[in-house]
Structures are given as C-alpha cells and as structure tokens.
Amino acid sequence: MNQAHAAAATRSVTMVRTVIIVATLAAWEALALSGLLFRDVVPSLQAICSAVFRLLTAADFYFNLGVTAAEIGVALIIGGAGGLAVGILLGANRFLSRAYESLVYYLGPTPKIIFFPVMIMWFGVGSGSKIAMGAISCFFPIAISAASGIRQIDRVLIRVGLSFRASTWQMATKIYLPAMRGPLVNGMRLGLGVAIIGTLLAQTKLSNRGLGYLIIQAYSTFDMPRMYALIIVLFMLAVAANALIGRLARSRNS
C-alpha cells in the first residue's frame, strides 16, 4: 500500500514538472512569435535548438568548457577545504564560535563580486583571480554548513573518541566527517552553485576564455540564440554536477 502511494506521488510530481516545462516552452514560443518584442531578444525554440547543436559541435566550446571546469574545480577544492577546516573549528570550539562565527554569517551574504578588483591586484588578470573569486564564494556556505553539522553530532561519539585519546586529525576524519555527511553534502551543493556564479561573473568582467567570456561575447554581438544556448548548456551541466554530488553521497551512505 505504501509503495502504491509512493508510486502515485512520484507520477504526480513527474506530471506537474512536465506540465510546467511544457507550459514554459509554449509561453516562450508564443512570445517569440507574437512580435511584441524585437525578434532576436526572444528567439524561437527552433533557433535556440539550432544554436545548441552548433555550440556542441564547435571545438572552441569544449576548450572554454575545460577552462571553466578547471577554474571551478580548483576554486571548489581551495574554498571547500578552507571552509571545512574553519567550520570544524567553529563547531568544535565554543570560544572560537562566539568570537568569529557571527563574522562568517555576516560576510556570507555579501556579494563577492565587490572583491574582484582586489583579486585582480593580488592574483592578476589570468585564471588566478577567477579561481580566487570562486573560492571565496564557496568558502562561506561550506563553513556555515560544517559548523552546523558538527553541532548535530551525537556527543557520545565525541566522548568515545576522546576516551581513546584520538588526535585532532583522527577526530576529524573518523568521527566528525562521517557523522556530518548530510549537512556537508548540502554545503557542497551550495558551495558548487556559488563557485560557478563567482567564477563566471569574473570571466564576464575580465577574461578572453571560459564560458562566461563566451556568454558575454554572444551578448556583445547580439547573438541571442547562442547566448541562450550557452546558458541552457551551462544550466544542464550545473544540474548534472549537483546530481552527481547527491548520488555520491547516497552511495557512500549505502
């Protein structure tokens, strides 16, 4: 009975999602054909699909995709490692939490693009400043999630580790990280999203390669189908990366 209800609920959710997607596409096509806007501002779905095909068969797209993926990956490693370390320290030490955690919460929502001129001065106009923007963007959600997750750990586990005189490294790897997997995965998902945003914003401001550069170049030349194609492909890649993180977390739990 429960399985039947679950299957019915899944079908209902799938149907609602399908209806929303179809309605959105139909509204887009109607607006494109209505003539209310300049025709290239809202191109037809056929024009966008053709642009997606041309994009995926162009060699320069994969080069720029590799550049963006590398910069986001390095940014996520640096910002994620720093955020994880700071989050564990804040969550495990009450004094450090009272002294510094409020600063992390206040700085977290700050638009990181305001730091981009500083990043340029520190790391130059190359990949370094883009990686720095992505790292500083993902640092805060991961740190906040890690600090929250470490407080949810059963104190019995911590006392067991202390009773065995586990070192700080052993406590972090054997007790803290396995017990806070859920909040940490959520933090990684948020961190990935803002790392993508920070890196792409930096690429649109000052770069001659990367997906952000391609998007702003298409906008500058008013090639709207190509711009929308890039946005769609980037959106799908971000969804796939997010789903991959969730799948890896579930496989580890099982």
KEKE-3310 file (N, C-alpha, C; in steps of 0.2 Angstrom, whole numbers, plus 5000, padded with zeros to 4 digits):
npx = (5004:5009:5020:5012:5006:5018:5022:5012:5013:5025:5022:5013:5021:5030:5022:5017:5029:5032:5021:5023:5036:5032:5022:5030:5039:5029:5024:5036:5038:5026:5028:5039:5034:5025:5028:5029:5041:5057:5063:5075:5077:5069:5072:5065:5061:5066:5077:5085:5088:5095:5106:5111:5115:5125:5134:5138:5145:5156:5173:5179:5171:5172:5185:5184:5175:5182:5192:5184:5178:5190:5194:5183:5184:5196:5194:5183:5190:5200:5192:5183:5190:5196:5184:5178:5188:5188:5174:5174:5182:5175:5163:5167:5174:5169:5173:5180:5169:5160:5167:5170:5161:5149:5155:5157:5144:5139:5147:5144:5132:5137:5139:5151:5157:5161:5174:5182:5190:5201:5205:5210:5221:5229:5231:5232:5226:5224:5219:5220:5214:5200:5199:5201:5190:5179:5183:5182:5169:5163:5167:5160:5147:5150:5158:5148:5139:5147:5150:5137:5134:5143:5139:5128:5132:5131:5135:5140:5148:5158:5164:5168:5178:5187:5190:5197:5208:5210:5218:5218:5217:5212:5200:5193:5193:5188:5177:5170:5168:5162:5150:5144:5139:5127:5124:5136:5136:5125:5131:5141:5134:5128:5140:5146:5136:5138:5151:5152:5144:5152:5164:5160:5155:5167:5174:5165:5168:5182:5191:5197:5193:5184:5167:5160:5165:5162:5148:5146:5152:5144:5132:5137:5139:5126:5121:5109:5102:5114:5118:5108:5109:5121:5118:5108:5115:5125:5117:5112:5124:5127:5116:5119:5131:5127:5118:5127:5135:5125:5122:5134:5135:5124:5128:5138:5132:5125)
npy = (4994:5006:5007:5009:5021:5029:5027:5033:5046:5049:5049:5059:5070:5070:5072:5085:5092:5090:5097:5110:5112:5111:5121:5132:5132:5133:5146:5153:5151:5157:5170:5173:5172:5182:5195:5205:5209:5213:5203:5195:5196:5187:5173:5160:5143:5134:5141:5142:5129:5125:5133:5127:5115:5119:5124:5113:5106:5113:5116:5126:5128:5117:5118:5131:5126:5117:5126:5133:5123:5118:5130:5131:5119:5119:5131:5126:5116:5123:5133:5125:5116:5125:5131:5120:5117:5128:5128:5116:5120:5131:5124:5115:5122:5132:5144:5150:5150:5159:5170:5172:5166:5174:5184:5176:5173:5186:5190:5181:5183:5194:5201:5194:5199:5212:5210:5208:5217:5218:5205:5204:5213:5206:5193:5194:5196:5184:5166:5165:5175:5172:5160:5163:5171:5161:5153:5161:5163:5150:5147:5152:5146:5132:5133:5137:5127:5116:5120:5120:5106:5099:5102:5094:5082:5066:5067:5056:5049:5058:5058:5045:5045:5054:5047:5037:5044:5050:5059:5076:5075:5062:5063:5072:5065:5052:5053:5066:5070:5058:5058:5070:5070:5073:5087:5092:5088:5096:5108:5107:5107:5119:5127:5123:5129:5143:5144:5142:5153:5164:5162:5162:5176:5183:5179:5185:5198:5201:5193:5182:5169:5154:5150:5160:5171:5168:5169:5183:5188:5183:5190:5204:5204:5203:5190:5182:5169:5160:5165:5161:5147:5144:5147:5138:5125:5127:5127:5114:5107:5111:5106:5093:5091:5094:5084:5073:5075:5072:5059:5052:5055:5047:5034:5032:5032:5021)
npz = (5000:5004:4995:4983:4986:4986:4973:4966:4970:4965:4951:4951:4954:4943:4933:4936:4935:4921:4915:4919:4913:4899:4898:4900:4889:4879:4881:4880:4866:4860:4864:4857:4844:4844:4841:4850:4856:4850:4838:4840:4853:4860:4854:4843:4848:4839:4834:4845:4848:4836:4838:4850:4845:4836:4845:4852:4843:4841:4842:4850:4860:4869:4873:4880:4889:4896:4902:4911:4919:4925:4932:4941:4948:4954:4962:4970:4977:4985:4991:4997:5006:5014:5020:5026:5036:5044:5047:5055:5066:5071:5075:5084:5094:5107:5111:5100:5091:5097:5096:5082:5073:5070:5062:5050:5047:5044:5033:5024:5015:5008:4992:4982:4971:4973:4978:4968:4961:4970:4970:4957:4958:4967:4962:4948:4930:4925:4926:4940:4947:4944:4950:4963:4965:4964:4975:4986:4986:4988:5000:5011:5012:5014:5026:5035:5034:5039:5052:5057:5055:5063:5076:5077:5079:5088:5105:5112:5103:5101:5114:5115:5106:5112:5124:5119:5116:5104:5091:5084:5070:5069:5075:5067:5054:5057:5065:5065:5051:5045:5053:5050:5037:5030:5032:5026:5013:5008:5010:5001:4989:4989:4989:4977:4968:4971:4968:4955:4950:4955:4948:4935:4934:4936:4924:4915:4917:4915:4905:4892:4889:4893:4898:4903:4897:4884:4884:4887:4876:4866:4869:4867:4854:4850:4848:4851:4851:4852:4865:4873:4871:4877:4890:4893:4891:4901:4912:4912:4914:4927:4934:4932:4939:4952:4954:4953:4965:4975:4972:4974:4988:4992:4988:4996:5009:5008)
capx = (5000:5014:5023:5007:5006:5024:5022:5007:5015:5030:5019:5010:5027:5033:5017:5017:5035:5031:5016:5027:5041:5028:5019:5035:5041:5024:5024:5041:5037:5021:5031:5044:5030:5020:5031:5029:5047:5061:5063:5081:5078:5067:5072:5061:5064:5070:5083:5089:5090:5100:5112:5114:5118:5131:5138:5140:5149:5161:5179:5181:5166:5175:5191:5182:5172:5188:5195:5179:5178:5196:5194:5178:5186:5202:5191:5180:5195:5203:5187:5179:5195:5196:5178:5178:5193:5185:5168:5175:5185:5170:5158:5170:5177:5164:5176:5180:5162:5157:5172:5171:5156:5145:5158:5156:5137:5138:5151:5142:5128:5139:5141:5158:5160:5165:5181:5185:5196:5206:5208:5214:5228:5233:5232:5232:5220:5223:5215:5221:5208:5194:5199:5200:5183:5176:5185:5179:5161:5160:5170:5156:5141:5153:5160:5142:5136:5151:5149:5131:5134:5147:5135:5122:5135:5130:5141:5143:5153:5164:5167:5171:5185:5191:5192:5203:5214:5211:5221:5213:5216:5208:5193:5190:5192:5185:5171:5167:5166:5156:5144:5141:5139:5121:5125:5141:5134:5121:5135:5145:5130:5128:5146:5146:5132:5141:5158:5150:5142:5158:5169:5158:5155:5174:5175:5162:5171:5189:5193:5197:5192:5179:5160:5157:5168:5158:5141:5146:5154:5137:5128:5140:5137:5119:5119:5104:5102:5120:5119:5103:5111:5126:5115:5105:5120:5128:5112:5112:5130:5127:5112:5122:5136:5124:5115:5132:5137:5120:5122:5140:5133:5119:5131:5143:5128:5123)
capy = (5000:5012:5008:5011:5028:5032:5027:5038:5053:5050:5050:5066:5075:5070:5076:5093:5095:5090:5102:5116:5113:5112:5127:5137:5132:5136:5153:5156:5151:5161:5177:5174:5173:5187:5201:5210:5211:5213:5196:5192:5196:5181:5169:5154:5137:5131:5145:5140:5122:5125:5136:5122:5110:5122:5125:5107:5103:5118:5114:5131:5127:5112:5122:5135:5122:5114:5131:5135:5117:5118:5135:5130:5113:5122:5135:5122:5112:5128:5136:5119:5114:5131:5131:5114:5117:5134:5126:5111:5124:5135:5120:5111:5126:5136:5151:5152:5151:5165:5176:5173:5164:5179:5187:5172:5174:5192:5191:5176:5185:5199:5200:5193:5202:5218:5209:5206:5222:5216:5198:5206:5216:5200:5187:5196:5195:5177:5161:5166:5180:5169:5154:5166:5173:5155:5150:5165:5162:5144:5146:5153:5141:5126:5134:5138:5120:5112:5122:5117:5099:5097:5103:5089:5075:5064:5068:5050:5048:5063:5056:5039:5047:5057:5042:5033:5049:5051:5065:5080:5073:5056:5065:5075:5060:5046:5055:5072:5070:5053:5060:5076:5070:5076:5095:5094:5087:5102:5114:5107:5109:5127:5129:5122:5134:5150:5144:5143:5160:5168:5161:5165:5183:5185:5178:5190:5205:5202:5186:5180:5162:5152:5150:5167:5175:5166:5172:5190:5189:5182:5196:5210:5204:5202:5184:5179:5161:5157:5166:5157:5140:5144:5147:5131:5120:5128:5125:5107:5105:5113:5101:5086:5091:5094:5077:5068:5075:5069:5052:5050:5055:5042:5028:5031:5030:5014)
capz = (5000:5005:4989:4978:4987:4984:4965:4963:4972:4960:4945:4951:4954:4937:4929:4937:4932:4914:4913:4920:4907:4893:4898:4900:4882:4875:4883:4876:4858:4859:4865:4851:4838:4844:4838:4855:4857:4845:4836:4842:4860:4862:4848:4844:4851:4834:4833:4851:4847:4831:4841:4854:4841:4833:4850:4855:4838:4840:4846:4854:4866:4873:4876:4885:4895:4900:4906:4916:4924:4929:4937:4946:4952:4959:4967:4975:4982:4989:4996:5001:5011:5019:5023:5030:5042:5048:5050:5061:5071:5074:5078:5090:5099:5109:5111:5093:5088:5100:5093:5075:5069:5068:5056:5044:5045:5041:5027:5019:5010:5004:4985:4982:4966:4976:4980:4962:4960:4975:4967:4951:4961:4971:4958:4941:4926:4922:4930:4947:4950:4944:4955:4970:4966:4965:4981:4992:4985:4991:5007:5017:5014:5017:5033:5039:5035:5043:5059:5059:5055:5069:5082:5077:5081:5095:5110:5114:5098:5103:5121:5114:5103:5117:5128:5116:5115:5097:5089:5081:5064:5069:5077:5061:5049:5059:5069:5063:5044:5044:5056:5047:5030:5027:5031:5022:5006:5007:5010:4995:4984:4989:4988:4970:4965:4971:4965:4947:4949:4956:4943:4928:4934:4935:4917:4911:4918:4913:4903:4885:4888:4898:4897:4905:4891:4878:4885:4886:4869:4862:4871:4864:4846:4850:4845:4857:4851:4855:4872:4877:4871:4882:4897:4894:4892:4907:4917:4912:4917:4934:4937:4932:4944:4958:4955:4954:4972:4978:4970:4978:4995:4994:4988:5002:5014:5007)
cpx = (5004:5018:5019:5006:5012:5024:5018:5009:5021:5028:5016:5016:5029:5028:5017:5023:5035:5026:5020:5032:5037:5025:5024:5038:5036:5023:5030:5040:5032:5024:5035:5040:5026:5022:5030:5036:5051:5063:5069:5081:5075:5066:5067:5065:5068:5077:5088:5092:5095:5106:5115:5118:5125:5136:5141:5145:5155:5167:5180:5177:5169:5181:5189:5178:5177:5191:5190:5179:5184:5196:5189:5181:5191:5199:5187:5184:5197:5198:5184:5184:5195:5190:5176:5182:5190:5179:5169:5178:5179:5165:5161:5173:5172:5167:5177:5174:5159:5161:5171:5165:5151:5148:5157:5149:5136:5141:5148:5137:5131:5141:5148:5161:5163:5172:5185:5191:5202:5209:5212:5221:5232:5235:5232:5226:5219:5218:5215:5215:5202:5193:5198:5193:5178:5177:5182:5172:5159:5163:5165:5150:5144:5155:5154:5139:5140:5150:5142:5130:5137:5143:5129:5125:5133:5136:5144:5149:5159:5168:5170:5178:5189:5194:5197:5209:5215:5214:5216:5212:5211:5201:5190:5188:5188:5178:5167:5164:5161:5150:5140:5140:5133:5122:5131:5140:5129:5126:5139:5140:5129:5134:5148:5143:5136:5148:5157:5148:5148:5163:5167:5157:5162:5176:5172:5165:5178:5192:5193:5196:5187:5172:5157:5159:5164:5151:5141:5148:5148:5133:5131:5139:5130:5117:5115:5103:5108:5120:5114:5106:5117:5123:5112:5110:5124:5123:5112:5118:5130:5122:5115:5127:5133:5121:5121:5135:5131:5120:5128:5139:5129:5123:5136:5138:5126:5129)
cpy = (5006:5013:5010:5019:5032:5032:5032:5045:5054:5052:5057:5071:5076:5073:5083:5096:5095:5096:5109:5118:5115:5119:5133:5138:5135:5143:5156:5157:5156:5168:5178:5175:5179:5194:5207:5213:5210:5205:5192:5192:5190:5177:5163:5148:5134:5134:5143:5133:5121:5128:5131:5117:5113:5123:5119:5104:5108:5116:5119:5130:5122:5114:5126:5132:5119:5120:5133:5129:5117:5124:5134:5124:5115:5126:5131:5118:5117:5130:5131:5117:5119:5131:5126:5114:5123:5131:5121:5115:5127:5130:5116:5115:5132:5144:5154:5154:5158:5171:5177:5171:5169:5183:5183:5173:5181:5193:5186:5179:5191:5197:5200:5197:5209:5217:5208:5211:5220:5209:5200:5209:5210:5195:5188:5195:5188:5173:5162:5170:5176:5163:5157:5168:5167:5152:5154:5164:5156:5143:5147:5148:5134:5127:5134:5131:5116:5113:5119:5110:5096:5097:5097:5082:5073:5064:5062:5048:5052:5060:5049:5040:5050:5052:5037:5037:5049:5058:5069:5078:5066:5058:5068:5070:5054:5047:5061:5071:5064:5055:5066:5076:5073:5084:5096:5093:5093:5108:5113:5109:5116:5130:5129:5128:5141:5150:5145:5150:5165:5168:5164:5173:5186:5185:5183:5197:5206:5195:5186:5173:5160:5153:5157:5172:5174:5169:5179:5192:5188:5188:5203:5210:5203:5195:5180:5172:5158:5159:5162:5149:5139:5143:5140:5126:5121:5126:5118:5104:5106:5108:5094:5086:5090:5087:5072:5069:5072:5061:5049:5050:5049:5035:5027:5029:5023:5009)
cpz = (5000:4998:4983:4979:4985:4976:4963:4965:4967:4953:4945:4951:4947:4932:4930:4934:4924:4912:4914:4914:4901:4892:4897:4892:4878:4875:4879:4869:4856:4859:4859:4845:4838:4841:4843:4856:4851:4844:4839:4850:4863:4856:4849:4846:4846:4833:4839:4850:4842:4834:4846:4850:4838:4839:4852:4849:4837:4844:4851:4861:4871:4877:4881:4891:4899:4905:4912:4921:4928:4934:4943:4951:4957:4964:4972:4980:4987:4994:5000:5007:5016:5023:5028:5037:5046:5051:5056:5067:5075:5078:5084:5095:5101:5109:5104:5089:5091:5097:5086:5070:5066:5062:5049:5042:5041:5034:5022:5014:5006:4997:4984:4976:4968:4977:4973:4960:4964:4972:4961:4953:4964:4966:4950:4937:4923:4926:4937:4950:4950:4949:4962:4971:4968:4972:4987:4992:4989:4998:5012:5018:5016:5024:5037:5040:5039:5050:5061:5060:5061:5075:5083:5078:5088:5099:5112:5109:5100:5109:5120:5110:5107:5122:5126:5114:5108:5096:5085:5074:5064:5071:5071:5056:5051:5063:5066:5056:5043:5047:5053:5040:5027:5026:5026:5015:5004:5006:5003:4989:4983:4987:4980:4966:4965:4968:4957:4946:4950:4950:4936:4928:4933:4928:4913:4911:4915:4911:4895:4884:4894:4895:4898:4899:4885:4878:4884:4879:4865:4863:4868:4857:4845:4846:4851:4857:4854:4863:4876:4876:4876:4889:4898:4895:4899:4913:4918:4915:4925:4937:4937:4938:4951:4959:4956:4962:4976:4978:4974:4985:4997:4993:4994:5008:5014:5008)
residu = (MET:ASN:GLN:ALA:HIS:ALA:ALA:ALA:ALA:THR:ARG:SER:VAL:THR:MET:VAL:ARG:THR:VAL:ILE:ILE:VAL:ALA:THR:LEU:ALA:ALA:TRP:GLU:ALA:LEU:ALA:LEU:SER:GLY:LEU:LEU:PHE:ARG:ASP:VAL:VAL:PRO:SER:LEU:GLN:ALA:ILE:CYS:SER:ALA:VAL:PHE:ARG:LEU:LEU:THR:ALA:ALA:ASP:PHE:TYR:PHE:ASN:LEU:GLY:VAL:THR:ALA:ALA:GLU:ILE:GLY:VAL:ALA:LEU:ILE:ILE:GLY:GLY:ALA:GLY:GLY:LEU:ALA:VAL:GLY:ILE:LEU:LEU:GLY:ALA:ASN:ARG:PHE:LEU:SER:ARG:ALA:TYR:GLU:SER:LEU:VAL:TYR:TYR:LEU:GLY:PRO:THR:PRO:LYS:ILE:ILE:PHE:PHE:PRO:VAL:MET:ILE:MET:TRP:PHE:GLY:VAL:GLY:SER:GLY:SER:LYS:ILE:ALA:MET:GLY:ALA:ILE:SER:CYS:PHE:PHE:PRO:ILE:ALA:ILE:SER:ALA:ALA:SER:GLY:ILE:ARG:GLN:ILE:ASP:ARG:VAL:LEU:ILE:ARG:VAL:GLY:LEU:SER:PHE:ARG:ALA:SER:THR:TRP:GLN:MET:ALA:THR:LYS:ILE:TYR:LEU:PRO:ALA:MET:ARG:GLY:PRO:LEU:VAL:ASN:GLY:MET:ARG:LEU:GLY:LEU:GLY:VAL:ALA:ILE:ILE:GLY:THR:LEU:LEU:ALA:GLN:THR:LYS:LEU:SER:ASN:ARG:GLY:LEU:GLY:TYR:LEU:ILE:ILE:GLN:ALA:TYR:SER:THR:PHE:ASP:MET:PRO:ARG:MET:TYR:ALA:LEU:ILE:ILE:VAL:LEU:PHE:MET:LEU:ALA:VAL:ALA:ALA:ASN:ALA:LEU:ILE:GLY:ARG:LEU:ALA:ARG:SER:ARG:ASN:SER)
# end
